[in-house]
Amino acid sequence: MFQVKQFLGETLSLGDHRAKIRESNVIIKTLNKLIGLSMSKT
C-alpha cells in the first residue's frame, strides 16, 4: 500500500471528510484498473 500511496499521492491530504472519501474512491478505481490490466484474458 505504501507504493500505491507514493504513486497516486503521498497521503489523503484533504481536510474535508467527503473529499477524503472521493479521493479514496479514485485510488480504489485506479487500483482495480491496474489489476484488471495485469490479468490474462483467457
MODELLER restraints for C-alpha pairs under 7 A, 6 or more apart:
rsr = mdl.restraints
at = mdl.atoms
rsr.add(forms.Gaussian(group=physical.xy_distance, feature=features.Distance(at['CA:5:A'], at['CA:11:A']), mean=6.26, stdev=0.5))
rsr.add(forms.Gaussian(group=physical.xy_distance, feature=features.Distance(at['CA:8:A'], at['CA:27:A']), mean=7.00, stdev=0.5))
rsr.add(forms.Gaussian(group=physical.xy_distance, feature=features.Distance(at['CA:12:A'], at['CA:20:A']), mean=6.20, stdev=0.5))
rsr.add(forms.Gaussian(group=physical.xy_distance, feature=features.Distance(at['CA:14:A'], at['CA:20:A']), mean=5.94, stdev=0.5))
